[in-house]
Amino acid sequence: MEFKTDKLAVVGNKGKGIRSDCQITLEITESGGIHLELNSKVESMYGASNRKFLMEILEFYEIQHANLLVEDSGALELVLAARLEAAIKLLIPTEKEYLSPMLLENQYGTAQDKNRFSRLYLPGNTPSLMINAGIHKPDGIILDLEDAVAHSKKYEARFLVRNALRNIDFYGAERMVRINQVPAGLHDLEFLVPQNVNLILVPKCESAGQIKLVNEKIGQLKLKYSISGNIWLMPIIESALGVLKSLEIAQSENVVALAIGLEDYTADLGTRRTQEGNESFFARSMVVNACKAAGIQAIDSVFSDVADMEALKKTVIRSKSIGFDGMGCIHPRQIKVIHENFAPDSAEIEKAKKIVIAFMDATAKGLGVVSLGTKMIDPPVVKRAQKLIDLAISMGKLPANWHEEFLSMEAARK
């Protein structure tokens, strides 16, 4: 539990089952110099270097007299720094930030229409789950500051998420953070925007006005820190009002997707969530239609049973059939099933190939109209088919020279 008095602060986690974390007890004193006690499970390997590192942070904040107790369960430096900085700032007023250089691997942006089949939720105050999350290759990694963090831990979690964005390798996954509900979540942005966050999830969104506030705050911070890259938004629709307002939310600036959160939505209805999803079909259809009308992605809710892969597969297939473009996940083992079943299947690929070939043929002949058999093909259909082809190639379901093989097979048939 986060705890402080005027001169003493306690932050972080310790105890049975806690890994890659620490609890820090800091007392600012008036004299006596620095007394540092480090109890560490990795004392033999990192004890000396961690003591030196902790002393450097105290010196950075010009703390000359303090008692510091660190109970360490194998925390990385980014975690030690986040915990100690949080404790310091609970006790003394300072605008200084102790920041290690950002990893070069994390200095990337993401496209507005990138694939978002999967987004993996990770609690924003649990470092052990963050460290290697990228190796599971989700499309996005969400560091969650909202529901996954206890109210008493939200302050210190901001420092940990900030440091994670800088110093944990995401292996190319879209770097996402779910902030707290607006307006409280606006303060979270101060910890995130300067750290090359790619996308912000806005929970319990019920109006375009909330998105406007988020965009305004991001704009102020981008100006302050001379940031030019895009920061995308994914509002989460979690109430009856949010569902009815989904189109205006979807049409807001920088919004690239809407997600639906069915646990809170069904609670708002006063009903129970089921695997069949009859109770949420209207809401999910409304969100999908709002997204398609606005030209953005529709992202389904998480599937809570991490052991039932067959039920997950059925849910993904049903989700895709409604029009969703991806869904959330709460365990890495769900990622493969989500990717495999949101990916284009063989029938979809064959149809897209025929549309793209028809378009290429019409273009080569200088025709202004594309047709397939007796049916006319509108430009949006061609664009969607080409996007599906590109996706199939990127996922290894189709060779890059597919059109040559296709034409050769067509010629052989004739």
Steps between C-alpha positions, in 0.01 A plus 500: 500500500621850416547688829645831610528739789670839485841334521448137405369328185449135410447393137533185290424137568648217704397161630418152378472470123646845430774492235709765325376768739593664828350686791667821600470673836650848495534733797641848453702603805664824609846355564705182507569464129363213291425167664423240230383148582451267203349156553518330163433157353771575244756641745791291376461612140362854518521618861801730456382650170148556632632682809706727276199560275271590791757741639528667158126566500506649850790722392309602184219628723751665737390291797781504757331354806264201480428147612431277202381139530472301177348152508586366157363195316718541192389841374666642189652847518198654327280361780732609780512847349122523461434388857761727655394803296137449600599485867716811470224700333254404772732675746664794325381744229710461183446516124811296423466158336753221523492351149731244345560535124213362292573175319563552129270201438207700642532806283239416240156622402201300379267546205139604535377182330753250637370155587355484849382139515626463858576733785643349817397660830766520773452650847686829518642434845629146445847511340546123481226478236640785291862402457470234228145559372622598154642157423144366470451727196164661570409783265480733798605499866278693741652619825185550706471786748126460549315190623812283542654740755362548851406857584769520767765399242408727209749772590803273505381303195538810282875505564535131425304523173702806397828313556366188327420704188859620497696194602311178424531356149150464349635305199310722257156465664289814505577669832163567663389630838149499645467816706252557779155632424489863387555746663733314742676334207615834360771513767621154391584649160778712653689175571428345158507752217875582530587127493403423138175327592326391178139473611286602797193301600229722650278292730126541566469754220153649463547810284714668238560771760714260704713427194535871435642547852749217441608645165542846651718368781710294259539806276624711791755236598618444143562873469680512835732211412532575125339170399390463140394135475141378511338378819190301411190452715284194562194591707337210684119486490380356830149633564160535338561872451838432345342260251244759392777763466741266320480670158594846628781344702624302198509817287722687751853614416782241528259215575616192306279239666217451745512214748204366690527394863229246568552443871411859585240522224302199622529631857354829379211307344454303821544170319755219490761456228477167318719324242215510248492880531129552428483762774770710328423440132329838458789687662766316304315559174462870581872533569593312182268713288631822656857392424426403140314829444797692639758292312676367811553159661254323728659307788307243703517443875731256678419131547537425869546119506873462433481118506226440242666543160214338307247744645739784423524383137122496466482846655760638258321350198170647620668833566652513153166409342338802666769729361758538775864538400661371820450443870672535833673220686603451860750216458775440242365153414193668346703691241557213255131403490396862447750554219419175320126564499496870424741441212350470151396145412556327165157593361551867585846498344378338176220754464738789568746365242232497231393857583856634494578319173182645347607845612850454356352378172260795476780745578726347233220536244429860602149413615333724756277221625608180674283193464521141614282281286170686471549702819639853520763556770506828690836663596451434876463130424824502302677686780375251760610209283848644453531555875400138562760384247769709670400352834511144365850562363622649827369197691661251262168376364576622150829538307600849392489394133153350534362684195756332272403158631131589471530608137707191415232274649225688315692466172548126562125455553430659163 
